[in-house]
Amino acid sequence: MVSTCSVAVCQELVRRLRDSAKFSKLIDSNKGAEIKITCRPCTREGPEGGARAVLLDSTPLEVALCTNRLGEKDIEEVLVHELVHVYDHTNQRCNLMTCEGLAFSEVRAAREAECSRFFPCQWLKTQCIKYNATRATANLFPEDAAKCVESVLKEAIADRAPFE
């Protein structure tokens, strides 16, 4: 079971992360789009389901971090993951409502977040990316997720924007 993070601790961690290079690059690359980051307990309903965080297509775009499903050590990873989706959405790089578009963004997000740590060989890193992207894509496209991830994997792994 994941230890949960209080809303106040989550907000403080987000405030501190705003100074990190990766976070700044993702925020500054969004064509001036305002991004609201909130910390709150999430429900089991709708897009929040069992997610650790969710990108809400609202004005402004909102990244909601689910404090009831996150430990303090998870905040940076989850926030980077969601900000890759924000970048892909605001820069119209892919349509997150299609299986291939979501898979493309999920591969990129997994590469920068869950699978960003050191792996002794590229094959292991690719397996990490493939596994996480398939799991995430399956939340919306359970039947086609593996096929969609496989079809975009090589191109999405190579796409380093905005970190070139």
Secondary structure as the mmCIF struct_conf table of DSSP 4:
data_model
#
loop_
_struct_conf.conf_type_id
_struct_conf.id
_struct_conf.beg_label_comp_id
_struct_conf.beg_label_asym_id
_struct_conf.beg_label_seq_id
_struct_conf.end_label_comp_id
_struct_conf.end_label_asym_id
_struct_conf.end_label_seq_id
HELX_LH_PP_P HELX_LH_PP_P1 VAL A 2 THR A 4
HELX_RH_AL_P HELX_RH_AL_P1 VAL A 7 LEU A 17
TURN_TY1_P TURN_TY1_P1 ARG A 18 ASP A 19
BEND BEND1 SER A 20 SER A 20
HELX_RH_AL_P HELX_RH_AL_P2 ALA A 21 ASP A 28
TURN_TY1_P TURN_TY1_P2 SER A 29 SER A 29
BEND BEND2 ASN A 30 ASN A 30
TURN_TY1_P TURN_TY1_P3 LYS A 31 GLY A 32
STRN STRN1 ILE A 35 ARG A 40
BEND BEND3 ARG A 44 GLU A 45
HELX_RH_3T_P HELX_RH_3T_P1 GLY A 46 GLU A 48
TURN_TY1_P TURN_TY1_P4 GLY A 49 GLY A 50
BEND BEND4 ARG A 52 ARG A 52
STRN STRN2 ALA A 53 LEU A 56
BEND BEND5 THR A 59 PRO A 60
STRN STRN3 LEU A 61 CYS A 66
HELX_RH_3T_P HELX_RH_3T_P2 THR A 67 ARG A 69
HELX_RH_3T_P HELX_RH_3T_P3 GLU A 72 ASP A 74
HELX_RH_AL_P HELX_RH_AL_P3 ILE A 75 THR A 90
TURN_TY1_P TURN_TY1_P5 ASN A 91 GLN A 92
BEND BEND6 CYS A 94 CYS A 94
TURN_TY1_P TURN_TY1_P6 LEU A 96 MET A 97
BEND BEND7 THR A 98 THR A 98
HELX_RH_AL_P HELX_RH_AL_P4 CYS A 99 GLU A 112
TURN_TY1_P TURN_TY1_P7 ALA A 113 CYS A 115
BEND BEND8 ARG A 117 ARG A 117
BEND BEND9 PRO A 120 CYS A 121
HELX_RH_AL_P HELX_RH_AL_P5 GLN A 122 ALA A 138
TURN_TY1_P TURN_TY1_P8 ASN A 139 LEU A 140
TURN_TY1_P TURN_TY1_P9 PRO A 142 ASP A 144
HELX_RH_AL_P HELX_RH_AL_P6 ALA A 145 ALA A 158
TURN_TY1_P TURN_TY1_P10 ALA A 161 PRO A 162
#
